[in-house]
Amino acid sequence: MTDPEILKYTQATGDFSRMLESIPYATWIGLQCDRFGDDLIFRLPKKEENLGNPILPAIHGGVIGGFMEMSAAIYLIMSQDTLRMPRIVDFSLDYLRAGLDRETYAECRLTRQGNRVANVMITAWQKSRSQPIATARAHFLLED
């Protein structure tokens, strides 16, 4: 999915622009990432193309899921010493409230890491972290 040189550059500099540009889906939905110390916060900007229900208007559920899954994979890359994208094994998503047409944020937390598998929890919110719009659990296969 991404070139090891791009991943090495991102890990060394903290500049996510090259990595995100090398992932077509991340570019299409407008995924952005900011580092605050050791924390990564992922952003999905307000974008008309991401809407699934123009009447509310609300973000398409698939876009929210893709945003959260992609965020978890990038988070895992940045927290590991590997230069490869981890492979998704399982992804379970709970929609808690409508993702309205506004900027959306996500943060990830590594809950378990073995030699071959890692589990990541993802929370997405809009106005307040205390009112998430979705939570997810992702299991990834780590390759040597």
C-alpha positions, 0 to 999 in steps of 0.5 A: 500500500505504501512505500517503505521509504515514505513510512521511514520518512514519516516515522522520522519527521512526523510529516504525514502528508507524503504517506497520506498522499500515497494512500488513494482512499485517504486522499479521497476522503481527506484524511489528515493526521496531527501529532501532539507529543506521543498522541496522534489525532486523525481528522476527517474534514467537512466534505460534501463528497463524504455525505451519505444522507444529504437531508440531515446532512450526515457523513456516510457510514462507510466513510466513517468506518473507512476513516476509523480503520485507516486511522488505526492502521496508520496509528499502528505503523507509527507505534511500531518499528515496522515499515509495512502496513499491517493487514486487517484481520477483523474490524467491528464498528459501533455507530453511536450517533449520526456523524453530522456534516462537520469535522470529525476526529478519531484517536486510537489506543493499542489495547494488546500486542502479541508477536503476530497480532495487535488490537486497537480501539478507535473512538471518533467524535465531532464536538466533544470527546465525551460524546463519540459518534462511533467506536471500533475495535480492529485486529491486525496481523503484524508481519516480520 
